[in-house]
Amino acid sequence: MCRVDTAALRDLAVSVAGRLGREIEVAIHLVSAREMGRINGQFLGHVGSTDVITFDQGSTSERLKGELFISIADAVKQAVEFRTRWSGELARYVIHGLLHLNGYDDLEPAARRVMKRQETRLLRLESRRRSLLERPVRGRRGSPGGS
């Protein structure tokens, strides 16, 4: 089971926005793959789930403003595929969404490479916060995973 430390998630988003020279007014929705598929179909006309969808709600040169929808199931699936932690994938999706709100685009290959470089740079800078996103899952007696 994945448990997200939402305070650490908020701190990550605020820190990344600060590194981009922006204030932040962003809602981050952690949704199921099914819900992500519904959103993807309704708003983008695509079939199936995806990792992150960003809706800009009037970002300016001073403030990132919008909503990020993130599929935890996709983060877990990608983590297995790329042999990384799901929390690292979650951090990547938050950064990716914030970069979209900051004006980055990934539709064309050249723009995608620029965005990916910035995403990777920010992930490295935020490595400490990224590791704090996972909240331990406690068993019935209070020990991690124990019973």
N, CA, C and O of each residue as an XYZ file, in Angstrom:
588
protein
N       0.838     -1.177      0.000
C       0.000      0.000      0.000
C       0.886      1.244      0.000
O       1.894      1.294      0.704
N       0.509      2.236     -0.784
C       1.257      3.489     -0.854
C       0.577      4.532      0.017
O      -0.625      4.772     -0.099
N       1.349      5.134      0.872
C       0.858      6.236      1.682
C       1.718      7.442      1.377
O       2.946      7.373      1.421
N       1.068      8.543      1.070
C       1.775      9.757      0.699
C       1.757     10.730      1.868
O       0.711     10.974      2.470
N       2.907     11.275      2.180
C       2.999     12.329      3.179
C       2.613     13.624      2.468
O       3.422     14.219      1.756
N       1.370     14.052      2.669
C       0.860     15.208      1.912
C       1.559     16.509      2.291
O       1.673     17.411      1.462
N       2.028     16.617      3.532
C       2.784     17.816      3.912
C       4.106     17.877      3.140
O       4.512     18.944      2.680
N       4.767     16.734      3.002
C       6.011     16.689      2.230
C       5.733     16.963      0.753
O       6.547     17.593      0.077
N       4.597     16.498      0.250
C       4.211     16.758     -1.137
C       4.019     18.257     -1.356
O       4.482     18.812     -2.353
N       3.332     18.905     -0.414
C       3.133     20.352     -0.492
C       4.483     21.078     -0.439
O       4.725     21.997     -1.223
N       5.359     20.669      0.481
C       6.676     21.304      0.600
C       7.477     21.162     -0.686
O       8.159     22.097     -1.103
N       7.394     19.990     -1.317
C       8.079     19.775     -2.596
C       7.566     20.763     -3.644
O       8.355     21.410     -4.333
N       6.245     20.875     -3.761
C       5.660     21.775     -4.763
C       6.059     23.228     -4.507
O       6.404     23.950     -5.442
N       6.015     23.656     -3.250
C       6.381     25.031     -2.905
C       7.857     25.277     -3.210
O       8.212     26.328     -3.746
N       8.713     24.322     -2.876
C      10.143     24.463     -3.124
C      10.454     24.544     -4.622
O      11.241     25.385     -5.055
N       9.831     23.666     -5.405
C      10.064     23.683     -6.858
C       9.584     25.001     -7.447
O      10.276     25.593     -8.274
N       8.409     25.469     -7.035
C       7.909     26.755     -7.533
C       8.892     27.869     -7.189
O       9.149     28.752     -8.008
N       9.439     27.825     -5.976
C      10.432     28.822     -5.581
C      11.671     28.765     -6.447
O      12.226     29.804     -6.807
N      12.110     27.574     -6.785
C      13.279     27.431     -7.667
C      12.988     27.981     -9.059
O      13.896     28.395     -9.780
N      11.701     27.979     -9.426
C      11.298     28.544    -10.718
C      11.010     30.044    -10.611
O      10.637     30.687    -11.592
N      11.190     30.591     -9.403
C      10.967     32.020     -9.188
C       9.494     32.390     -9.125
O       9.115     33.513     -9.458
N       8.665     31.446     -8.698
C       7.218     31.684     -8.671
C       6.632     31.380     -7.306
O       7.161     30.560     -6.555
N       5.528     32.055     -6.995
C       4.672     31.647     -5.885
C       3.782     30.544     -6.434
O       3.802     30.257     -7.630
N       3.002     29.928     -5.556
C       2.228     28.780     -6.010
C       0.817     28.791     -5.430
O       0.607     29.079     -4.251
N      -0.133     28.471     -6.287
C      -1.527     28.265     -5.894
C      -2.012     27.070     -6.726
O      -2.669     27.226     -7.755
N      -1.669     25.892     -6.247
C      -1.900     24.669     -7.023
C      -2.554     23.611     -6.137
O      -2.134     23.377     -5.004
N      -3.591     22.983     -6.681
C      -4.207     21.834     -6.026
C      -3.630     20.574     -6.658
O      -3.553     20.465     -7.882
N      -3.228     19.629     -5.826
C      -2.694     18.357     -6.312
C      -3.678     17.266     -5.909
O      -3.904     17.026     -4.723
N      -4.262     16.609     -6.909
C      -5.233     15.550     -6.676
C      -4.565     14.203     -6.957
O      -4.074     13.978     -8.063
N      -4.540     13.320     -5.983
C      -4.010     11.975     -6.164
C      -5.206     11.073     -6.445
O      -6.072     10.895     -5.589
N      -5.249     10.507     -7.643
C      -6.447      9.792     -8.088
C      -6.105      8.370     -8.516
O      -4.944      8.031     -8.746
N      -7.141      7.554     -8.616
C      -6.982      6.175     -9.086
C      -6.753      6.169    -10.598
O      -7.006      7.164    -11.278
N      -6.279      5.056    -11.104
C      -6.092      4.909    -12.550
C      -7.433      5.043    -13.265
O      -7.506      5.619    -14.350
N      -8.475      4.519    -12.667
C      -9.816      4.610    -13.271
C     -10.262      6.072    -13.396
O     -10.741      6.499    -14.447
N     -10.097      6.826    -12.311
C     -10.477      8.246    -12.343
C      -9.602      9.009    -13.338
O     -10.094      9.880    -14.055
N      -8.317      8.686    -13.383
C      -7.418      9.354    -14.335
C      -7.849      9.053    -15.765
O      -7.800      9.936    -16.621
N      -8.268      7.826    -16.035
C      -8.762      7.476    -17.362
C      -9.997      8.280    -17.735
O     -10.150      8.712    -18.877
N     -10.878      8.477    -16.755
C     -12.083      9.275    -17.001
C     -11.725     10.723    -17.324
O     -12.256     11.299    -18.273
N     -10.827     11.311    -16.536
C     -10.389     12.695    -16.757
C      -9.685     12.819    -18.103
O      -9.928     13.763    -18.855
N      -8.815     11.863    -18.398
C      -8.060     11.861    -19.652
C      -9.014     11.831    -20.853
O      -8.815     12.552    -21.830
N     -10.037     10.999    -20.770
C     -11.013     10.915    -21.854
C     -11.866     12.157    -21.967
O     -12.073     12.681    -23.061
N     -12.361     12.629    -20.835
C     -13.271     13.770    -20.841
C     -12.608     15.059    -21.297
O     -13.190     15.808    -22.083
N     -11.403     15.329    -20.818
C     -10.782     16.619    -21.089
C      -9.757     16.607    -22.213
O      -9.527     17.639    -22.843
N      -9.136     15.460    -22.476
C      -8.089     15.417    -23.499
C      -8.451     14.512    -24.671
O      -7.748     14.493    -25.681
N      -9.544     13.761    -24.542
C      -9.959     12.888    -25.632
C      -9.077     11.669    -25.814
O      -9.083     11.057    -26.882
N      -8.314     11.302    -24.785
C      -7.436     10.138    -24.832
C      -8.069      8.978    -24.077
O      -8.857      9.180    -23.153
N      -7.720      7.777    -24.475
C      -8.249      6.576    -23.824
C      -7.245      6.080    -22.796
O      -6.049      5.999    -23.078
N      -7.733      5.748    -21.595
C      -6.895      5.141    -20.571
C      -6.276      6.138    -19.618
O      -6.406      7.353    -19.765
N      -5.595      5.571    -18.632
C      -4.948      6.371    -17.600
C      -3.651      6.975    -18.129
O      -3.149      6.578    -19.180
N      -3.133      7.912    -17.404
C      -1.832      8.511    -17.671
C      -1.252      8.934    -16.327
O      -1.955      8.898    -15.317
N       0.001      9.331    -16.297
C       0.647      9.639    -15.026
C       0.198     10.962    -14.414
O      -0.145     11.015    -13.233
N       0.198     12.030    -15.211
C      -0.155     13.352    -14.677
C      -0.875     14.167    -15.756
O      -0.507     14.140    -16.930
N      -1.893     14.878    -15.332
C      -2.600     15.827    -16.192
C      -2.600     17.165    -15.468
O      -2.896     17.234    -14.275
N      -2.268     18.224    -16.195
C      -2.156     19.561    -15.634
C      -3.212     20.471    -16.245
O      -3.389     20.499    -17.463
N      -3.899     21.201    -15.407
C      -4.846     22.210    -15.860
C      -4.371     23.569    -15.359
O      -4.341     23.822    -14.155
N      -3.999     24.439    -16.297
C      -3.568     25.793    -15.944
C      -4.812     26.646    -15.710
O      -5.735     26.651    -16.524
N      -4.826     27.357    -14.602
C      -5.966     28.214    -14.279
C      -5.530     29.656    -14.121
O      -5.939     30.352    -13.192
N      -4.694     30.087    -15.043
C      -4.283     31.488    -15.046
C      -2.930     31.757    -14.431
O      -2.759     32.758    -13.735
N      -1.956     30.881    -14.672
C      -0.601     31.134    -14.174
C      -0.082     32.436    -14.763
O      -0.394     32.792    -15.899
N       0.721     33.142    -13.961
C       1.321     34.397    -14.401
C       2.833     34.304    -14.223
O       3.357     33.276    -13.793
N       3.517     35.377    -14.556
C       4.974     35.382    -14.383
C       5.360     35.369    -12.908
O       6.511     35.077    -12.584
N       4.427     35.677    -12.002
C       4.707     35.661    -10.573
C       4.176     34.417     -9.862
O       4.715     34.017     -8.830
N       3.123     33.804    -10.405
C       2.437     32.747     -9.665
C       2.009     31.615    -10.588
O       1.418     31.837    -11.644
N       2.330     30.371    -10.151
C       1.813     29.179    -10.819
C       0.436     28.904    -10.228
O       0.282     28.806     -9.011
N      -0.562     28.780    -11.097
C      -1.934     28.586    -10.615
C      -2.605     27.503    -11.453
O      -2.738     27.644    -12.669
N      -3.025     26.427    -10.802
C      -3.678     25.373    -11.550
C      -3.944     24.147    -10.707
O      -3.890     24.186     -9.477
N      -4.235     23.048    -11.402
C      -4.507     21.771    -10.755
C      -3.687     20.682    -11.423
O      -3.546     20.645    -12.645
N      -3.147     19.794    -10.590
C      -2.439     18.613    -11.079
C      -3.238     17.396    -10.639
O      -3.608     17.276     -9.472
N      -3.501     16.497    -11.579
C      -4.119     15.212    -11.279
C      -3.050     14.164    -11.499
O      -2.486     14.062    -12.588
N      -2.769     13.383    -10.466
C      -1.682     12.407    -10.509
C      -2.232     11.028    -10.159
O      -2.952     10.861     -9.175
N      -1.880     10.048    -10.984
C      -2.283      8.667    -10.747
C      -1.196      7.943     -9.968
O      -0.100      7.709    -10.478
N      -1.512      7.591     -8.722
C      -0.564      6.835     -7.903
C      -0.308      5.460     -8.521
O       0.817      4.963     -8.489
N      -1.351      4.849     -9.080
C      -1.185      3.526     -9.711
C      -0.167      3.605    -10.846
O       0.649      2.698    -11.012
N      -0.212      4.677    -11.621
C       0.766      4.838    -12.703
C       2.162      5.068    -12.143
O       3.143      4.610    -12.727
N       2.266      5.773    -11.015
C       3.576      5.983    -10.380
C       4.173      4.649     -9.943
O       5.364      4.398    -10.129
N       3.334      3.799     -9.360
C       3.805      2.483     -8.912
C       4.223      1.641    -10.118
O       5.277      1.005    -10.097
N       3.406      1.635    -11.158
C       3.704      0.859    -12.371
C       5.011      1.326    -13.026
O       5.841      0.507    -13.423
N       5.184      2.639    -13.133
C       6.413      3.175    -13.740
C       7.624      2.884    -12.864
O       8.710      2.612    -13.375
N       7.446      2.939    -11.562
C       8.562      2.646    -10.651
C       9.051      1.218    -10.836
O      10.255      0.963    -10.836
N       8.122      0.293    -10.992
C       8.504     -1.107    -11.233
C       9.235     -1.213    -12.564
O      10.276     -1.862    -12.659
N       8.681     -0.569    -13.594
C       9.284     -0.643    -14.932
C      10.690     -0.055    -14.965
O      11.587     -0.614    -15.596
N      10.881      1.075    -14.283
C      12.167      1.763    -14.321
C      13.053      1.462    -13.118
O      14.109      2.070    -12.943
N      12.604      0.503    -12.279
C      13.375      0.070    -11.108
C      13.763      1.241    -10.209
O      14.929      1.442     -9.871
N      12.748      1.993     -9.843
C      12.933      3.130     -8.956
C      11.834      3.085     -7.903
O      11.059      2.129     -7.866
N      11.754      4.081     -7.063
C      10.723      4.133     -6.019
C       9.506      4.899     -6.538
O       9.632      5.846     -7.314
N       8.331      4.467     -6.091
C       7.117      5.153     -6.528
C       7.114      6.599     -6.068
O       6.550      7.459     -6.745
N       7.735      6.887     -4.926
C       7.780      8.264     -4.426
C       8.622      9.155     -5.344
O       8.338     10.343     -5.496
N       9.650      8.576     -5.949
C      10.442      9.330     -6.925
C       9.639      9.649     -8.174
O       9.758     10.732     -8.747
N       8.818      8.686     -8.588
C       7.936      8.925     -9.732
C       6.910     10.000     -9.386
O       6.627     10.875    -10.204
N       6.357      9.937     -8.184
C       5.395     10.947     -7.747
C       6.037     12.334     -7.769
O       5.428     13.290     -8.249
N       7.248     12.449     -7.257
C       7.958     13.734     -7.286
C       8.165     14.196     -8.721
O       7.990     15.376     -9.025
N       8.533     13.281     -9.600
C       8.721     13.621    -11.012
C       7.430     14.171    -11.609
O       7.466     15.142    -12.365
N       6.290     13.566    -11.282
C       5.014     14.011    -11.838
C       4.635     15.393    -11.324
O       4.106     16.212    -12.075
N       4.902     15.658    -10.047
C       4.632     16.992     -9.503
C       5.488     18.022    -10.233
O       4.988     19.060    -10.666
N       6.762     17.735    -10.364
C       7.672     18.658    -11.064
C       7.240     18.839    -12.513
O       7.234     19.960    -13.022
N       6.880     17.752    -13.178
C       6.439     17.812    -14.570
C       5.223     18.735    -14.701
O       5.175     19.592    -15.583
N       4.250     18.550    -13.821
C       3.055     19.391    -13.863
C       3.369     20.856    -13.613
O       2.827     21.733    -14.286
N       4.242     21.126    -12.649
C       4.608     22.513    -12.360
C       5.361     23.138    -13.528
O       5.202     24.328    -13.803
N       6.177     22.349    -14.215
C       6.862     22.868    -15.402
C       5.863     23.234    -16.490
O       6.045     24.238    -17.179
N       4.806     22.432    -16.657
C       3.758     22.799    -17.613
C       3.134     24.142    -17.227
O       2.923     24.997    -18.087
N       2.838     24.330    -15.935
C       2.270     25.597    -15.485
C       3.244     26.754    -15.680
O       2.834     27.911    -15.777
N       4.520     26.438    -15.736
C       5.562     27.448    -15.935
C       5.825     27.715    -17.418
O       6.706     28.503    -17.760
N       5.061     27.058    -18.298
C       5.179     27.337    -19.732
C       5.929     26.306    -20.547
O       6.054     26.459    -21.762
N       6.431     25.262    -19.912
C       7.129     24.215    -20.664
C       6.113     23.349    -21.399
O       4.981     23.167    -20.951
N       6.548     22.823    -22.532
C       5.687     21.986    -23.355
C       6.461     20.731    -23.735
O       7.686     20.763    -23.859
N       5.747     19.632    -23.919
C       6.417     18.385    -24.288
C       5.788     17.726    -25.511
O       5.892     16.512    -25.692
N       5.135     18.533    -26.351
C       4.496     17.970    -27.545
C       5.483     17.700    -28.673
O       5.336     16.720    -29.403
N       6.468     18.543    -28.819
C       7.484     18.382    -29.869
C       8.764     17.813    -29.258
O       9.089     18.123    -28.112
N       9.486     16.992    -30.004
C      10.692     16.344    -29.458
C      11.724     17.302    -28.863
O      12.258     17.029    -27.788
N      12.014     18.408    -29.528
C      13.023     19.341    -29.010
C      12.559     19.970    -27.696
O      13.336     20.077    -26.747
N      11.301     20.381    -27.643
C      10.751     20.969    -26.418
C      10.688     19.923    -25.308
O      10.919     20.241    -24.142
N      10.380     18.688    -25.663
C      10.310     17.599    -24.695
C      11.683     17.372    -24.053
O      11.778     17.151    -22.845
N      12.750     17.428    -24.869
C      14.108     17.244    -24.330
C      14.461     18.367    -23.352
O      15.058     18.113    -22.306
N      14.099     19.597    -23.687
C      14.372     20.737    -22.804
C      13.624     20.561    -21.483
O      14.184     20.760    -20.405
N      12.365     20.189    -21.586
C      11.553     19.999    -20.386
C      12.103     18.858    -19.535
O      12.178     18.978    -18.312
N      12.484     17.766    -20.164
C      13.015     16.600    -19.441
C      14.309     16.960    -18.704
O      14.521     16.517    -17.576
N      15.168     17.754    -19.330
C      16.413     18.186    -18.673
C      16.096     19.013    -17.420
O      16.704     18.816    -16.369
N      15.152     19.927    -17.542
C      14.768     20.766    -16.402
C      14.134     19.905    -15.296
O      14.403     20.110    -14.112
N      13.304     18.958    -15.688
C      12.663     18.032    -14.744
C      13.727     17.248    -13.963
O      13.648     17.137    -12.739
N      14.704     16.717    -14.668
C      15.771     15.936    -14.043
C      16.619     16.806    -13.123
O      17.011     16.370    -12.041
N      16.900     18.028    -13.548
C      17.679     18.966    -12.724
C      16.945     19.249    -11.410
O      17.542     19.208    -10.334
N      15.656     19.534    -11.511
C      14.875     19.837    -10.312
C      14.733     18.612     -9.409
O      14.752     18.736     -8.184
N      14.593     17.438    -10.010
C      14.532     16.204     -9.209
C      15.801     16.030     -8.386
O      15.741     15.665     -7.212
N      16.937     16.290     -8.998
C      18.208     16.171     -8.272
C      18.266     17.174     -7.124
O      18.672     16.834     -6.012
N      17.858     18.409     -7.401
C      17.894     19.442     -6.370
C      16.937     19.130     -5.218
O      17.176     19.535     -4.080
N      15.877     18.423     -5.513
C      14.854     18.114     -4.508
C      14.966     16.683     -3.965
O      13.995     16.154     -3.423
N      16.125     16.063     -4.102
C      16.260     14.651     -3.720
C      15.910     14.410     -2.254
O      15.326     13.375     -1.934
N      16.244     15.320     -1.370
C      15.935     15.138      0.048
C      14.421     15.144      0.269
O      13.887     14.272      0.954
N      13.745     16.116     -0.303
C      12.287     16.194     -0.138
C      11.604     15.002     -0.792
O      10.616     14.485     -0.272
N      12.127     14.569     -1.926
C      11.531     13.439     -2.643
C      11.484     12.207     -1.742
O      10.498     11.470     -1.748
N      12.529     11.986     -0.980
C      12.587     10.800     -0.124
C      11.619     10.897      1.046
O      11.323      9.881      1.675
N      11.122     12.074      1.353
C      10.202     12.245      2.470
C       8.742     12.017      2.089
O       7.869     12.045      2.956
N       8.466     11.793      0.804
C       7.084     11.660      0.359
C       6.400     10.402      0.860
O       5.182     10.385      1.035
N       7.166      9.354      1.090
C       6.572      8.097      1.548
C       6.335      8.143      3.044
O       7.250      8.398      3.827
N       5.115      7.896      3.421
C       4.766      7.784      4.834
C       4.778      6.308      5.180
O       4.192      5.510      4.449
N       5.426      5.916      6.272
C       5.461      4.494      6.621
C       4.048      3.940      6.820
O       3.170      4.609      7.365
N       3.860      2.723      6.371
C       2.600      2.024      6.600
C       2.755      1.261      7.892
O       3.679      0.458      8.027
N       1.885      1.489      8.833
C       1.994      0.858     10.150
C       1.031     -0.311     10.257
O      -0.108     -0.260      9.792
N       1.531     -1.366     10.889
C       0.684     -2.534     11.174
C      -0.219     -2.244     12.369
O      -0.200     -1.143     12.919
N      -0.989     -3.216     12.755
C      -1.944     -3.026     13.852
C      -1.286     -2.678     15.175
O      -1.880     -1.971     15.989
N      -0.098     -3.150     15.402
C       0.567     -2.888     16.686
C       1.530     -1.727     16.636
O       2.300     -1.514     17.573
N       1.496     -0.965     15.540
C       2.319      0.233     15.473
C       3.692      0.043     14.883
O       4.413      1.023     14.697
N       4.091     -1.197     14.575
C       5.402     -1.383     13.958
C       5.236     -1.380     12.449
O       4.219     -1.859     11.947
N       6.212     -0.851     11.709
C       6.105     -0.793     10.261
C       5.838     -2.171      9.666
O       6.662     -3.079      9.771
N       4.685     -2.308      9.049
C       4.328     -3.530      8.368
C       4.068     -4.725      9.284
O       3.758     -5.813      8.799
N       4.187     -4.542     10.574
C       4.067     -5.670     11.502
C       2.642     -5.964     11.910
O       1.728     -5.186     11.637
N       2.463     -7.096     12.569
C       1.123     -7.419     13.075
C       1.177     -7.851     14.525
O       0.143     -8.160     15.116
